[in-house]
């Protein structure tokens, strides 16, 4: 492909050098630069790619795309653009044959619930014989080939590559988590969504956005792009204060579906009943009523199901058939995942890593009427420190016993993270501090009694723990299963010894 073929979508680029330069690949990492590669210099939160332009040139890059003009001694073709991230997204689409135009796209944004909603949407579309790929926190499903996720929403270059693979694998749709970082950094630039959902907004990522208003405005970019394009159904949580703000902003589009428990919603859940293995509720939708059986538990999963049904309906699926398909929905890894039990207490693993998410999970578990709830939780390092005491407060409010431990400390001292969080425990609240996460889980399981529920929160599907930049294998679910097995073995040995005596 020639350079001249890549630049038509760009906004008034200034080109120096030959437009006939052959470009075989794009890269924003200078270590991947080489012959035939166009290097795109991106400005990041901590690193500016413009600092590595010379390294890319030294590696043999075919050309440079940057927000700064070339120097007088530049020896390679150079494209000077206003915003490199937008340029990367548009050029990547051209490079991979505009795969998004061959797929029906469903987007989901919000603080919590994104992974579950996209998993449910994929299930509904697949059940309707519309083969659906997925891009999200847990994994990327390319239409049969599933690979581990690197980011909730990857860079635009990777998004276009993933979408192209989905098209090659026969996909007709893609359900995608759309993070606030991705929206702010133009990673989904140019994508037209057939439907998109807003789950809700609670405190998270303020280390990046600074305040809740800026965080909200980043999320709103998804719906602004739909409004600007004049396409797509906006499926918005009408019970959430930030959702109502979105509704007011875009209600004149005439393409909003409100969902929730409130009477003002278009998709409304009533008569909800929870059990250990699932939830049933009645869906009132635009004058019709459907009985929904969902193999997931909790109010938040009712919201997630409503969002998924709203998206499916907005993408043209038959609502009654979607409701029927929901009862066969798969378990979402690490999302209120029932790990196992010892026969007398239950263990759940959940990704809850914000105060609101933890509070919701604990409220759901309380509704199952346990004897006690024992919660194991931690807080991530190198992230918003202001939510740490709020995490402790949420755990304390919903649990009889709290075990505070490490999550992903990253480059912070795990003990310092715990110290930040512990101030959120009210005076007199019973809690235990155990820095080692495996030891913390062991203590919770060994302390559980018949009728108790043990919640292991924060990491969910993750199969690693990151300490000082190094990731080591650690899966809460596997650790819990192994420890329970060990506990059972010790119990059997003790009982056998008692029988001998």
C-alpha positions as CSV (number, residue, x, y, z in Angstrom):
1,X,0.0,0.0,0.0
2,X,1.3,3.5,-0.9
3,X,1.4,6.3,1.6
4,X,-1.0,8.3,-0.6
5,X,-3.6,5.5,-0.1
6,X,-3.4,5.9,3.7
7,X,-3.7,9.7,4.1
8,X,-7.1,10.6,2.4
9,X,-9.1,10.2,5.7
10,X,-6.7,12.5,7.6
11,X,-7.6,16.1,8.5
12,X,-5.4,18.5,6.4
13,X,-2.1,16.6,6.7
14,X,1.1,18.3,5.6
15,X,3.2,15.8,3.8
16,X,6.9,16.1,3.0
17,X,8.6,13.4,0.9
18,X,7.2,10.9,-1.6
19,X,3.6,9.9,-1.4
20,X,4.6,6.7,-3.4
21,X,6.5,5.4,-0.3
22,X,5.5,1.7,0.2
23,X,3.8,1.1,3.6
24,X,3.2,-2.5,4.7
25,X,2.4,-1.9,8.4
26,X,1.7,0.7,11.1
27,X,3.3,1.0,14.5
28,X,3.2,3.3,17.5
29,X,6.0,1.5,19.3
30,X,9.4,2.5,18.0
31,X,10.7,-1.0,18.8
32,X,8.4,-2.3,16.1
33,X,9.6,0.1,13.5
34,X,11.5,-1.1,10.4
35,X,11.4,-1.2,6.6
36,X,7.9,-0.7,5.3
37,X,6.6,0.5,8.7
38,X,4.9,3.9,9.2
39,X,5.7,5.0,12.7
40,X,2.9,7.0,14.4
41,X,4.1,9.1,17.3
42,X,1.5,9.2,20.1
43,X,1.5,11.4,23.2
44,X,0.7,9.3,26.2
45,X,0.0,10.1,29.9
46,X,3.6,9.4,30.9
47,X,5.5,8.8,27.6
48,X,5.6,11.0,24.5
49,X,6.2,8.9,21.3
50,X,7.7,11.9,19.6
51,X,10.8,11.3,21.8
52,X,11.3,8.0,19.9
53,X,11.0,9.3,16.3
54,X,14.8,9.2,15.7
55,X,14.9,5.6,17.1
56,X,12.2,4.7,14.6
57,X,14.1,6.3,11.7
58,X,17.3,4.6,12.8
59,X,15.4,1.3,12.7
60,X,14.5,1.9,9.0
61,X,10.9,3.2,9.4
62,X,9.4,4.0,6.0
63,X,7.8,7.2,7.2
64,X,6.7,9.2,10.2
65,X,3.3,10.5,11.2
66,X,3.6,13.1,14.0
67,X,2.1,16.2,15.6
68,X,5.3,18.1,15.0
69,X,6.8,19.2,11.8
70,X,10.0,17.5,10.4
71,X,13.4,19.0,10.9
72,X,15.3,20.4,7.9
73,X,17.6,17.3,7.9
74,X,14.7,14.7,7.9
75,X,15.6,11.8,5.5
76,X,12.2,10.0,5.5
77,X,8.7,11.0,4.3
78,X,6.9,12.8,7.1
79,X,3.2,13.5,7.6
80,X,2.4,16.3,10.0
81,X,-1.0,16.0,11.6
82,X,-3.1,17.8,14.2
83,X,-3.8,14.7,16.3
84,X,-1.7,11.5,15.9
85,X,-4.3,9.3,17.7
86,X,-7.0,10.2,15.3
87,X,-4.6,9.8,12.4
88,X,-3.6,6.3,13.6
89,X,-7.3,5.2,14.0
90,X,-8.2,6.4,10.5
91,X,-5.1,5.0,8.8
92,X,-5.5,1.6,10.6
93,X,-9.0,1.4,9.3
94,X,-7.7,1.9,5.7
95,X,-4.8,-0.6,6.3
96,X,-7.2,-3.4,7.3
97,X,-9.9,-2.7,4.8
98,X,-12.4,-0.9,6.9
99,X,-13.6,-4.0,8.8
100,X,-16.0,-2.1,11.0
101,X,-18.2,-1.3,8.1
102,X,-18.8,-5.1,7.6
103,X,-19.9,-5.6,11.2
104,X,-22.8,-4.6,13.4
105,X,-21.1,-3.0,16.4
106,X,-22.4,-2.9,20.0
107,X,-20.6,-0.7,22.5
108,X,-20.9,-0.7,26.3
109,X,-19.4,1.9,28.6
110,X,-19.8,2.7,32.3
111,X,-17.8,2.0,35.5
112,X,-19.2,-1.4,36.3
113,X,-21.0,-4.1,34.3
114,X,-19.3,-3.7,30.9
115,X,-17.8,-7.3,30.8
116,X,-21.1,-8.9,31.7
117,X,-23.2,-6.9,29.3
118,X,-20.9,-7.5,26.3
119,X,-20.8,-11.3,27.2
120,X,-24.6,-11.3,27.3
121,X,-24.9,-9.4,24.0
122,X,-22.5,-11.8,22.3
123,X,-24.6,-14.7,23.6
124,X,-27.9,-13.1,22.4
125,X,-26.5,-12.4,18.9
126,X,-24.9,-15.8,18.6
127,X,-28.2,-17.4,19.7
128,X,-29.9,-15.4,16.9
129,X,-27.4,-16.9,14.4
130,X,-25.5,-13.6,14.1
131,X,-22.0,-14.7,14.7
132,X,-20.5,-12.2,17.2
133,X,-17.0,-11.4,18.2
134,X,-16.1,-9.7,21.5
135,X,-13.5,-7.1,22.7
136,X,-13.3,-6.7,26.4
137,X,-11.5,-6.9,29.7
138,X,-11.5,-10.7,30.0
139,X,-10.6,-11.8,26.5
140,X,-11.0,-11.1,22.8
141,X,-13.2,-13.5,20.9
142,X,-12.4,-13.4,17.2
143,X,-15.3,-15.6,16.2
144,X,-14.0,-18.9,17.4
145,X,-10.5,-18.0,18.3
146,X,-10.3,-16.6,21.9
147,X,-7.2,-14.8,23.1
148,X,-6.4,-13.1,26.4
149,X,-7.1,-9.4,26.6
150,X,-4.3,-6.9,26.9
151,X,-6.6,-3.9,27.6
152,X,-10.3,-3.4,28.1
153,X,-10.3,-1.4,24.9
154,X,-7.0,-1.7,23.0
155,X,-5.4,0.9,20.8
156,X,-7.1,1.7,17.5
157,X,-4.5,-0.2,15.5
158,X,-5.2,-3.4,17.5
159,X,-9.0,-2.8,17.3
160,X,-8.9,-2.6,13.5
161,X,-6.8,-5.7,13.4
162,X,-9.1,-7.6,15.7
163,X,-12.2,-6.5,13.7
164,X,-10.5,-7.7,10.5
165,X,-9.9,-11.1,12.0
166,X,-13.5,-11.3,13.1
167,X,-14.6,-10.6,9.5
168,X,-12.3,-13.2,8.2
169,X,-13.7,-15.7,10.7
170,X,-17.3,-15.1,9.5
171,X,-18.5,-12.7,12.2
172,X,-21.4,-10.4,11.4
173,X,-21.2,-8.4,14.7
174,X,-18.9,-7.4,17.5
175,X,-19.7,-6.5,21.1
176,X,-17.1,-4.2,22.6
177,X,-16.3,-2.7,26.0
178,X,-15.5,1.0,25.5
179,X,-13.5,2.4,28.3
180,X,-13.2,6.0,29.3
181,X,-9.5,5.9,28.5
182,X,-10.3,4.6,25.0
183,X,-12.8,7.3,24.3
184,X,-10.5,10.1,25.6
185,X,-7.7,8.8,23.5
186,X,-9.7,8.3,20.3
187,X,-9.2,4.6,20.2
188,X,-12.7,4.0,18.7
189,X,-12.4,7.0,16.3
190,X,-14.5,6.3,13.2
191,X,-16.4,3.3,14.5
192,X,-20.2,3.5,14.0
193,X,-22.1,1.7,16.7
194,X,-25.5,0.2,15.9
195,X,-26.3,0.3,19.6
196,X,-24.4,1.4,22.7
197,X,-25.2,1.1,26.4
198,X,-24.3,3.2,29.5
199,X,-24.3,1.1,32.6
200,X,-23.7,3.6,35.4
201,X,-20.9,5.9,36.8
202,X,-19.2,5.6,40.1
203,X,-15.8,6.6,41.4
204,X,-12.9,5.1,39.4
205,X,-10.0,6.2,37.3
206,X,-9.8,9.7,38.9
207,X,-6.0,9.3,38.8
208,X,-6.4,9.8,35.1
209,X,-9.5,12.0,34.6
210,X,-9.1,14.1,37.7
211,X,-12.8,14.4,38.7
212,X,-16.1,12.8,38.2
213,X,-17.3,15.4,35.7
214,X,-14.3,14.8,33.4
215,X,-14.8,11.1,33.8
216,X,-18.4,11.5,32.7
217,X,-17.6,13.7,29.8
218,X,-15.2,11.0,28.5
219,X,-18.0,8.4,28.7
220,X,-20.4,10.8,26.9
221,X,-18.1,10.9,23.9
222,X,-19.4,7.5,22.8
223,X,-23.0,8.9,22.6
224,X,-21.9,12.2,21.1
225,X,-20.3,10.3,18.2
226,X,-23.6,8.5,17.7
227,X,-25.5,11.7,17.8
228,X,-23.1,13.3,15.3
229,X,-23.4,10.4,13.0
230,X,-27.2,10.2,13.4
231,X,-27.2,6.5,13.8
232,X,-27.5,3.8,16.5
233,X,-29.7,3.2,19.6
234,X,-28.6,4.7,22.9
235,X,-29.4,2.3,25.8
236,X,-29.0,4.2,29.0
237,X,-29.5,3.3,32.7
238,X,-32.4,5.6,33.6
239,X,-32.0,4.9,37.4
240,X,-28.5,6.3,37.4
241,X,-28.0,10.0,38.1
242,X,-25.3,10.3,35.4
243,X,-27.4,8.2,33.1
244,X,-30.3,10.7,33.4
245,X,-27.8,13.4,32.6
246,X,-27.0,11.6,29.4
247,X,-30.6,11.1,28.6
248,X,-31.3,14.8,28.9
249,X,-28.4,15.7,26.7
250,X,-29.4,13.3,23.9
251,X,-33.2,12.9,24.2
252,X,-33.8,15.1,21.2
253,X,-32.2,12.4,19.0
254,X,-35.3,10.2,19.5
255,X,-33.0,7.1,19.8
256,X,-32.9,6.5,23.5
257,X,-33.9,3.3,25.4
258,X,-34.1,3.8,29.1
259,X,-33.7,0.8,31.3
260,X,-33.9,0.0,35.0
261,X,-36.3,-0.6,37.9
262,X,-38.0,2.9,37.8
263,X,-41.4,3.4,36.3
264,X,-40.0,5.9,33.8
265,X,-37.9,3.3,32.0
266,X,-38.7,1.8,28.6
267,X,-37.2,-1.6,29.7
268,X,-38.3,-2.1,33.3
269,X,-37.7,-5.0,35.7
270,X,-40.4,-5.8,38.3
271,X,-41.2,-8.7,40.7
272,X,-37.5,-9.7,41.0
273,X,-36.7,-12.9,42.9
274,X,-33.1,-14.1,43.7
275,X,-31.8,-17.6,44.4
276,X,-28.4,-19.1,44.8
277,X,-28.2,-20.1,41.2
278,X,-30.1,-17.4,39.4
279,X,-32.7,-14.6,39.2
280,X,-36.2,-14.4,37.7
281,X,-38.0,-11.1,37.0
282,X,-40.7,-9.7,34.7
283,X,-39.6,-7.4,31.9
284,X,-42.0,-4.6,31.0
285,X,-41.0,-3.3,27.6
286,X,-43.0,-0.9,25.6
287,X,-46.4,-2.2,26.6
288,X,-45.5,-5.9,26.7
289,X,-44.5,-8.2,29.6
290,X,-42.0,-11.1,29.5
291,X,-40.8,-13.5,32.2
292,X,-37.0,-13.5,32.3
293,X,-35.0,-16.3,33.8
294,X,-31.4,-15.3,34.3
295,X,-28.6,-17.7,35.5
296,X,-26.9,-14.8,37.3
297,X,-27.7,-13.2,40.7
298,X,-28.0,-9.7,41.9
299,X,-29.7,-6.4,41.1
300,X,-26.6,-5.3,39.1
301,X,-27.0,-8.4,36.9
302,X,-30.7,-7.5,36.4
303,X,-29.4,-4.1,35.1
304,X,-26.8,-5.9,33.0
305,X,-29.5,-8.1,31.5
306,X,-31.7,-5.2,30.7
307,X,-28.9,-3.4,29.0
308,X,-28.1,-6.4,26.9
309,X,-31.7,-6.9,25.9
310,X,-31.9,-3.2,25.0
311,X,-28.9,-3.5,22.8
312,X,-30.1,-6.7,21.2
313,X,-33.5,-5.0,20.5
314,X,-31.8,-1.9,19.1
315,X,-29.8,-4.2,16.7
316,X,-33.0,-5.7,15.4
317,X,-33.3,-8.9,17.4
318,X,-36.7,-10.3,18.3
319,X,-37.2,-9.4,22.0
320,X,-39.1,-12.5,22.9
321,X,-36.4,-14.7,21.4
322,X,-33.8,-12.8,23.3
323,X,-35.6,-13.2,26.6
324,X,-35.7,-17.0,25.9
325,X,-32.0,-17.1,25.1
326,X,-31.1,-15.3,28.3
327,X,-31.9,-18.4,30.4
328,X,-29.0,-20.2,28.6
329,X,-26.5,-17.4,29.2
330,X,-23.1,-18.6,30.3
331,X,-21.3,-17.7,33.6
332,X,-19.1,-14.6,33.1
333,X,-15.6,-15.5,34.4
334,X,-14.9,-13.7,37.7
335,X,-18.2,-11.9,37.9
336,X,-20.1,-13.3,40.9
337,X,-18.6,-16.6,40.0
338,X,-19.6,-19.4,42.4
339,X,-16.3,-21.2,42.8
340,X,-17.2,-24.2,45.0
341,X,-18.3,-25.0,48.4
342,X,-17.3,-27.3,51.3
343,X,-20.9,-28.4,51.5
344,X,-21.7,-26.0,54.4
345,X,-20.6,-22.6,53.1
346,X,-20.3,-20.9,49.7
347,X,-17.4,-19.1,48.0
348,X,-17.8,-16.4,45.3
349,X,-15.1,-14.6,43.3
350,X,-15.9,-11.2,41.9
351,X,-14.0,-8.5,40.0
352,X,-15.5,-5.7,42.3
353,X,-12.7,-3.2,42.6
354,X,-14.6,0.0,43.2
355,X,-16.6,1.0,46.3
356,X,-19.9,0.9,44.5
357,X,-19.3,-2.5,42.9
358,X,-18.2,-4.0,46.2
359,X,-21.3,-2.6,47.9
360,X,-23.6,-4.0,45.2
361,X,-22.0,-7.5,45.4
362,X,-22.3,-7.5,49.2
363,X,-25.9,-6.4,49.1
364,X,-26.7,-9.2,46.6
365,X,-25.0,-11.8,48.8
366,X,-26.9,-10.5,51.9
367,X,-30.1,-11.2,50.0
368,X,-29.1,-14.9,49.9
369,X,-29.5,-14.8,53.8
370,X,-26.1,-16.2,54.8
371,X,-25.1,-16.7,58.5
372,X,-22.2,-14.4,58.0
373,X,-20.3,-12.8,55.1
374,X,-16.5,-12.9,55.2
375,X,-14.9,-10.5,52.6
376,X,-11.4,-10.7,51.3
377,X,-10.4,-7.6,49.4
378,X,-7.5,-5.2,48.6
379,X,-6.8,-2.1,46.5
380,X,-4.7,-1.8,43.4
381,X,-1.4,0.1,43.5
382,X,-0.6,3.1,41.2
383,X,-4.3,3.9,41.0
384,X,-6.8,6.3,42.6
385,X,-5.8,6.4,46.3
386,X,-8.9,8.3,47.4
387,X,-11.1,5.2,46.8
388,X,-9.1,3.0,49.2
389,X,-10.8,4.0,52.5
390,X,-14.1,3.9,50.6
391,X,-13.4,0.3,49.7
392,X,-12.8,-0.6,53.3
393,X,-16.0,1.2,54.3
394,X,-18.0,-0.7,51.8
395,X,-16.5,-4.0,52.9
396,X,-17.2,-3.2,56.6
397,X,-20.8,-2.2,55.9
398,X,-21.6,-5.4,54.1
399,X,-19.5,-8.0,56.0
400,X,-19.3,-9.5,59.4
401,X,-15.6,-10.1,59.0
402,X,-13.1,-8.3,56.6
403,X,-9.7,-9.6,55.5
404,X,-7.8,-6.8,53.9
405,X,-4.9,-7.9,51.7
406,X,-3.0,-7.2,48.5
407,X,-4.6,-6.8,45.1
408,X,-2.2,-5.8,42.4
409,X,0.3,-3.6,44.3
410,X,2.2,-2.8,41.1
411,X,5.0,-0.4,42.1
412,X,3.6,0.5,45.5
413,X,4.4,-1.0,48.9
414,X,1.5,-3.4,49.7
415,X,1.5,-2.4,53.4
416,X,1.2,1.2,52.5
417,X,-1.9,0.5,50.4
418,X,-3.5,-1.3,53.3
419,X,-2.7,1.6,55.6
420,X,-4.4,3.9,53.2
421,X,-7.5,1.7,53.2
422,X,-7.8,0.8,56.8
423,X,-8.9,4.3,57.8
424,X,-12.2,3.5,56.2
425,X,-13.0,0.9,58.8
426,X,-15.4,2.2,61.5
427,X,-14.2,2.0,65.1
428,X,-14.8,-1.4,66.6
429,X,-15.2,-3.2,63.2
430,X,-13.6,-6.6,63.2
431,X,-11.0,-7.0,60.4
432,X,-7.7,-8.8,59.7
433,X,-4.7,-7.5,57.8
434,X,-2.8,-10.2,55.8
435,X,-0.5,-8.8,53.1
436,X,0.0,-12.2,51.3
437,X,-3.2,-12.7,49.3
438,X,-3.0,-16.5,49.4
439,X,-2.6,-16.5,53.1
440,X,-5.6,-14.1,53.4
441,X,-7.8,-16.3,51.3
442,X,-6.7,-19.3,53.5
443,X,-7.6,-17.4,56.7
444,X,-11.0,-16.6,55.3
445,X,-11.8,-20.1,54.3
446,X,-10.5,-21.7,57.5
447,X,-12.6,-19.2,59.5
448,X,-15.8,-19.9,57.6
449,X,-18.7,-21.7,59.4
450,X,-21.7,-23.5,58.1
451,X,-24.1,-21.1,56.4
452,X,-21.4,-18.5,55.7
453,X,-20.5,-16.9,52.4
454,X,-16.9,-16.0,51.6
455,X,-16.4,-13.3,49.0
456,X,-13.0,-12.9,47.3
457,X,-13.2,-9.5,45.6
458,X,-11.0,-7.4,43.4
459,X,-9.3,-9.6,40.8
460,X,-12.1,-11.7,39.4
461,X,-11.0,-13.3,36.2
462,X,-7.3,-12.2,36.5
463,X,-4.8,-15.0,36.5
464,X,-1.8,-13.0,37.8
465,X,-0.6,-10.7,40.5
466,X,1.5,-7.7,39.6
467,X,4.3,-6.7,42.1
468,X,7.1,-4.3,41.2
469,X,6.4,-4.6,37.5
470,X,6.5,-8.4,37.5
471,X,3.4,-10.6,36.9
472,X,3.3,-13.9,38.7
473,X,0.5,-16.5,38.2
474,X,-2.3,-16.0,40.7
475,X,-6.0,-16.9,40.1
476,X,-8.3,-16.4,43.0
477,X,-10.6,-19.2,41.8
478,X,-7.8,-21.8,41.5
479,X,-6.3,-20.7,44.8
480,X,-9.6,-21.0,46.5
481,X,-10.3,-24.4,45.0
482,X,-6.9,-25.7,46.0
483,X,-7.2,-24.4,49.6
484,X,-10.6,-25.9,50.0
485,X,-9.3,-29.2,48.8
486,X,-6.5,-29.0,51.4
487,X,-9.0,-28.1,54.1
488,X,-11.2,-31.1,53.2
489,X,-8.2,-33.4,53.2
490,X,-7.2,-32.2,56.7
491,X,-10.8,-32.7,57.9
492,X,-10.9,-36.2,56.5
493,X,-7.5,-37.0,58.2
494,X,-8.7,-35.6,61.5
495,X,-12.0,-37.6,61.3
496,X,-10.1,-40.8,60.4
497,X,-7.8,-40.2,63.4
498,X,-10.7,-39.6,65.7
499,X,-12.4,-42.9,64.5
500,X,-9.2,-44.8,65.2
501,X,-9.1,-43.4,68.8
